[in-house]
Amino acid sequence: MLLYLHVKNYALIDDAEVEFSDGLNILTGETGAGKSVLLGSISLALGAKAKSDAIRQGAEFAFVELHFSVDNDNQKSILKEMDIAAEDDVIVIQKRITKQRSVGKICGVTVNLSELKTVADAFMDVYGQHDYQNLLKPSMHIEILDDFAKEKIKDVKEEVAERYRDYLAVKKEWDSLEEDSDKRSRDIDFLQFQIAEIEDAALIPGEEEELKEYLKVAESGEKIAESLSRAIYALGDDGGALEKFSAGFRDLSAVSSLTKELGGFEESLIQSQDILQSVLREMEDYLSGMEFDEATLNEKRARYDEITSVLMKYGKTYENVMAFLEEKKEELNKLSSYEEYKENLRQKLDDAYGLLSEKCLELTKIRKKESANFEKKIREALTDLNFSNAGFEVRIEESEKYSAKGGDDVLFYISTNKGEALMPLCDVASGGELSRIMLAVKTVSAGRESVNTLIFDEIDAGISGNTAWKVAEKLGILAKGMQIICITHLPQIAAMADTHFEIVKAESEGHMVTEVNKLSEEASLAELTRLLGGGTDNAAARENAKELKKQAQEIKNKPVKRK
């Protein structure tokens, strides 16, 4: 549930902190005091888009912080998947807004809008006038029914979505076949050209490097021969280093036996002479073997050009070109055996559609079975909310085509007055009725959803008198199983509060700001007196407020009937 709210520099709010309790949290105040602004700050922190006037005039930024307790396994699972650690089973959501950008954080970790909304959806539902209007969208009716039947429907619905994805994948491939034969013919010609060019090249692993080395030597042959010749002459016997080496060796040999050191010099010179003679022979052999005829050189050069051309066009490496070749052969085979391929794909598409259809029918059966129980509970809840003899029916019809949600169109039909025929909900409900119908839906769904906190704004739109008491009673019942935060102008609903807050507008440093005050029992009674239209010194209104409190307490003390 929502434990704590801190708002700074948001709209008319300078700096406000609110500690919420479990049960029914009621917010009241004069029109324009900023009640909806407070709830707007919560929506903003949970991912709603910030308006241009979100930042309080004169401030550089707006800031909202929410503390939620982690109350169920679904919430823990979502946090674990996102690698978010809750300290002492409490998460902190923060939103900072500047004129340039907004940043959301959960437990100090910066998150994007999608991640923020994923977490928000698991912890809180916010309902304002816009959300009640969603009841008028037929597309929402299937979502409401499926939420009610979640435990029975979850696994089958996931299977439907998976089979629908499989079907779409095959359907996409099938649709791609609907191309003209000329294009297919052009594709075949081009694939045949690519395959032939690669195969004709007859690539051999490592051949490119061998040819590259050969050509490097061959194209520098004259330079290499000249350098080797000069080196051989400089080192050879005929006046070269080897001849001078031998003369020096003879001189040293004449005295080498006289000392150990001179003998060592002689031994080293013997080894050096052997090395020099060996290198000289190898150089002479290499020089004599340097024969590069023009025909062979041209042949090698042409082969190297052919290989590098194929490599550059089709993959740069031997392995990549071979993989490309296999891929193109497969494509060519598919196009060449088009009719056979098409027939196989047609069968694959039929099979995928059959599996999808089978699972969709299973989903439809569950929906129809659960809809009967849903209808009954909604009718009971509507009666409790002062819809006398209300009629409600869920009609499930076959969709024009399957989707990830199955093959059903779901539409709610309702009659809010005795003797009236059932009509589509989107055609008959007024604003005041919509808020009560939404409350009926949430009451029926209570305990089936993982969300522990509901916020209602304008739940009292268009109602008064006994109907207001009925709505108050329903909110009181709903609040016994979860946290409810509700803005209201009606004393009947305010009297039902477990915790009562007053929203007031006050002057601070020359400008108006919104403040939030938690009311004591005595202050709550005074606020009820105001809502009843009497001043705080109006004795009759104050007695009336006490009576409302008493009636509300009697209602809250009643045991909840499980229907």
N, C-alpha and C positions, 0 to 999 in steps of 0.2 A: 504494500500500500504506500501512498504518498505520505512521507513523514514530515517533510520540511520544504519550504519554498522561500527563496531569497530573490528579490527583484530589485534591480538598481537601474535608474535612468531609462525606464521604459515608459513611453507615452507620458501620462501624468504622474507616474510613480517615481518618486525621488529615491527612496531606499526603504523597502518593506520586507519584513520577515514574518512568515506564518508557519506555525507548527500545527499540522492537522492531526486528528485522532481517527480511530476506527469508527465505524458506524456512520451516522448521517451528519455531515458537516454542512451547515447552512450559511450562505452569505447574503446579507441584506444591506440595503442602503438607499439613499435618495437617488432618483433618476439622474444620471450623469455623474454620479460619484466615482465611477470607475470599476464597477463590479465585473463587467465583461472584459475590461482591460486586464484585470488580474488573471482571468482564465485565458485571455489571449496570450499572456506571457508564458503560461504553461504550454499552450499549443505551440508557441514559437520554439520553446526549448525542446519540444518533442518532434520538431521537423517542419512545422508550418512555415510558409514563406513570410519573410519580414516585409512589412510595408514601409514606404518611404518615411513615414512619420513615427516609426517605432522608437527612435532615439529621442529622449526628452530634449526639448529645446534648450540649447546652451551646453549640452553634454557632448562628449566626444565619442561615447560608446554606450551601449545598453548591455546589461548582463542579467542572465537568469540561471539560477541553480536549483536543482530538484534532488531530494534524497528519497530513494525508494527502498523499502525492505524487500528482500528476495523471499517470496512466500511459497513457491511451488517448484516442482521438478521441471516444468516446461521452461520457466524463466532461467533456472540454473543451466539447463541444456543449451539454451540460446547463448547465454554468456560464455559457456565453455567453448562452443563452436567458434565464437568470435575472439577467444583467448582474452577475455576480460575477467579480472579477479575482483570479486566483491569482498570488501573487508567487513568482517562481522556480519555477513549477509545483508549488507547495505551497499547500494550503488549510488554514485553521484553523477548526475547529468548536468553539464554546464553548456551554456550557449552565450557567446560574446559576439555582439554585432557592432560593426563600425559602418561608416558610410561607404567604405570600399568593399567590405566582405564580412562574412560571418564564419565563426569557427565553433564546431561542436566537439565536446569531449565527454567520454564516459570513463569514470575512475581515472582521470588524468590522461587517458589515451585519446588522441585526436581521431575522430571518425568522420566518414563522409555521410551525406544525407541519407543514403540508402541504409547504411548500418545503423544510423540513429533511429530511423523509423522502424527498423526490425526490432530493436530493443523496446522502443516506445510502445509498439503494438502489443507486446507481451505484458506490459505493466499497467497500461491505462487506456480507456476509451473515453473520448471527449465528444459530447453531443450538443450541438447548437442548432439553431433554426435550419441551417444549411443541411445538417446531417439528418434531421427529421424529413427534409425534402427528398432524401435518398430513398425513402419508402415509396416514393412515387415512380421510381425507376424500376421497371420490371426486371432488369438485369440483377437488381439487388435481392430479389425475392428468393432466387435459388441459393444465394449465399446465406441468407437468414435461415432457410430450411436446413441447409447442410450444416450450419453451425449447431443447430438444435440436435441434429442426428449424428453429430461428429463421431461419437464412439462407435456407432454401428456402421458408419459410412466411410470412415477414414481410409482403411486399407483398400477397399474396392475403388475409391476415388483416385487413390495414388496409382493403382494398376491401370485405370482408364487413362490417366494422364500419360503414363509410360507407353501404353499401346497406341495412343494417339500420336505421340512423338515418332514411334516406329512407322506408323502409317504415313505420316507427313513426309518422312525421309524417302520412302519408296515412291510416294505420289510426286515428289519433286523430281525424282529421277525419271518417272514416267512422263511427266509434263515436258521434260527436256527433249523427249523423243519427237515431240510434235514440231519437228523442223522440216523444211522442204528438202526434197531428194537432191536438188542441185547442191545445196550446202554439204550434204552428206557425201556426195561424189567428190566435191572439192577437198573435203577433209581426208577422204581415202587417198586421193592423189598425193596430197602433201605428206601424209604419214608414210606412204610408200617411198617417196623421195627421201625423207629423213632416214628411214630404216636402211634403204639401199646405200646411202652415202656413208653411214656408219659401218655397215657390214663390208662394203667394198674396201674400206680403209684397212680392214683386218688388223685391228690394233693388237699389239703385244705388250704386256706389262713391262715397263722399263725401257722400251725401244726408243722412246723420245730422248731420254737422257743419254743413251749410247750414241745416237746419231748427233746429238748436240755436241758431245765431246769430240767425236770424229771430225765434224765440220770445223770445230774450233782449231784443231790441230792442222787439218788439211789446208784451211784458208790462211794459215800462218806458216806453211811449210818452208817457203824460201827463207823467211827470217830465221826459222829454227835451224835450217841447214847451215846457213852462214855462221850463226853463233856457235853451233857445234863444231864446225870446221876450225874456226879460230881457237876454240877451247882445246881441241885435240892437238893442234899445232903447238899451242903454248905449253901443253903438258907432255908432249911426245919426246922420243929419243933424239930426234934430229935437232939438237940445239935447244930443246924444250926443258921443262922443269924436271922431267924424269931423268934426262941425261945429266943435268946438274946435280940432281939428287944422288945419282950413282957415284959421281966424282966425290961428293962430300962423304958418302958412305965409305968409299975406299980409304980416304984420309983418316977417318975415324977408326977404321978397322986396324990400322997400323999401330994404334996405341990402346985399343980397347981392352987388351989383356993386362994392362998395367994396374988398373984399379977397378974396384967393384962398380963405382959410379960410371966409369967410361964404358964398362961392359953393359950396364943398364941402358945407356944412351944407344949403343949399337943394337940392342934387342928391340928398342922402340922404333928405331929407323927401319929395321927389317920389316916390322908389322906395318908401318906407314907406307913403305914401298909396295908391299903386297896389296894394300888397299888402293893406292893410287893406280897401280897397274890394272887391278880389277875394274875400277871405275872407267879407266881409259878404254878398256876392251868393250865394256857395255855401251859407252858413248859411240864407239866406232861401229858396233853392231846396229845400234839404233839408227845411225846416219845412213848406213848402207841399206837399211830396210825401208827408208822413207821414199816410197814410190807411189805418187798420187796421180793416176792418169785422169785426164779431163772427163772421160765418159763416166768413170765410177763416181767422181766427185759430183757431177751433175745429177747422177742417179740418186745418190745419197741426199743431195740438197732437195730434190723434188719429193722424195719420200718424207723428209722432215717437214716440209711445207704442208704436205697432205695431212700428216698426223696432227700438227699444231692447229691447222684449220678446223679439223673435226673436233678436237678438244675444246677450242675456244667457242665453237658454236653450240656444243651439246653438253658441257659440264666441267671443262677445264682439267679434270683428272680422269684417269682410265676407269676408276670405279664409278664415278658419277655418270660417265657416258654409257657404261654398261647398264646401269640402273635406268637411265633415260630410254635406252633401246628396248628394254623389257617392257617399260610402261607404254611405249608407242606401239609395240607389237600387240599388247593387250587391247589397246584402243582400236587398232586396225582390225583385230579379230572380232571385236564387238561390232564394229561398223560393217565388216564384211559379212558377218553372219547375223545381219540386222533382224531379219524376220524371226529367227530362232531366239535371239536375245529379247526381242520385243515380246514374244509369246511367254518366255520364262518370266519376264518382268510383270507381264499382265497377271500371271498366276500368283506371283509374289505379292502384287498389289491386292488381288482378291483375298489371299490368305490373311494379309494384314488387316484388311477391312473386316473380314469375318471375325477375327480375334477381337478387334475393337468393338464390333457390334455385339458380340457375345457378352463382353464385360459391361458394355453400356446398358444392356437389358437387365443385367444383374443389379446395376446401380439404380435403374428405374424402379425395380421391384422394392428395393430398400426404401427409396424415397417415398413411394406410395404408401408403404406400410407405416413409416414414421410420420407421414403427413397427417394421418388420422389422429394420432396422439397429439401432434402439434396443434391441429385445429381445435381439439377439445380443450387443451390448456389455454390457448389464446382466447377462446370464447369465455372461459371462466375468468381470465384476467381482465377482459374487457368489461364483463359484468361488474367485477369489483371496482372498475374505474368509472362506473356510472353510465355505461352504455347499456341501457335497458333492452333486453331481448336482442342483443347484437348477434348478427350472423357473420360467420367467418368460414371461408372455404379455401383450400389449396387445390388449384387445378394444375395438373401435370400433363402436358401434351408433348407430342413428338416434335423435335426440332426439325428444321429443314435439312440440317446437316450436323454431323457430329463435331464436337469440340473437346478440349481437354477436360471440360466439366461433364461430358457425357452427351446424351442425345435428348435431353429434356428441356422444355421451356416451362418455367414455373411462374404462376401468376396468382397473386392473392386477390380474392373476392370478398367483399364486405358489405353489410348493411348495418347502419348505425341507428336505425329507427325501426320500430315494430311495423310490420306490414310491407316494408320496402324490399324490393327484389335485390338479390346479390348483384353487385356491380364491381368492376375492377377497382381495386383500391386507388389506383392513380387517377380515377375519374370522379371519385365522390368525397374524398377526405378533405376536410378543412384544416387550417393551420393548427387550431386548438386540438382537433381530433388526432392529427398526426403525432403530436407530442405524447398524447396518452397512448396511442397505438404503439409507439416506440417504447414507452415505458412497459407496456404489456409484453412486448417481445423480449425486453431485457429481463423482466421478471421471470418469464418462462425459461429463458436461457440461463438464469442464475444457477451457479453450481456446475454447469456444463462447460463453462469457459475457463481458461487459465487466468484471464485478467481479473485482478482483485480490486481495481479502482475504476469507478465510473464518474464522469462529470456531466451534469445536466445544466445547460443554460436555456432559459426560456421554456422550461418544462411546464410552466403555468400559463403559457400564452393562450388567451381566449377562454379561460375557465374561471369559475367562481363558485361560491355557495357550497352545496353538498358535493359537487364534483371535485372541488378543491380538497375537501376532506378525504375523498376517495383516493385522489392522487397522493395526498400526504400519507395516508395509511399505507399505500403501496410502496412508497419510498421508504417508509419505516420498516416494512417487512423485508424489502430488498437489502436494506442496510444492516440487517441482522446477520447476513452472510458475507457481506463485502463492504468496502468503504465507498460511500457516496458523497460527492461534493456537488452542491446544488445552489445556484443563484435563484432567488425568488423574490417576488413582490407581495406574495400572499401570506397573511398571518397564519392561516391554517397549516401551511407547509412549514413556515418558520417555527411554529410551536412544536413541531415534531423533532427539532434539532437535538442531536446528542452533543454537538458542539456548535456554538453560534458565533459568527464573526460579523462585525459591522464594517462596511466600507464607507468612508467619509472623505469629503473633499475639504481641505483646509489650506489656509494661506501660509506660505513659508518663504521668507526672504523676498517678498514682493511678487511671488507667483503661486498659482494654485497647484497643490499636489494631492495625490490619493494616498490615504493611510488605511491600514487594516488593523482592527482592534478585536481581540478575543473578548467576548462578553461574559461577565459573571451572570449568575442566575438573576440577580436584581437588574443588571443592565439589559439582559435579554428580555426581561419583562417590560422594561421601558421601551425597548425597540418594538416589541409586539404592540404596545399601546400606540406607538407612532404609526405602525402599519395599519392599525384599525381606524386611523383618522383622527385620533384624539391627541392632545398635547400631553406631556408627561404629568401635568397636574390635573388631568381630566379623570376624576374618580370613576366614572361609569366605564370609560374606555379601559382603565386599569383593571377593574373587576372583570371586564370581558376578557382581557388578556390573561388574567389568572385562570379563568374558566377554560380558555383554549389550551393553556398549559396542562391543566388537569385532564381534559379530554384526551390530549395527545399522549400523556403518560399512561392513561388507561388503555389506549390502543396499543402502545408499545409493550405493555405488560401482558397482552394477550398472547397465548401460545400460537405459533405459526402453524396453520393447517397445511398438511402435506397432501395435495390432491393428486 
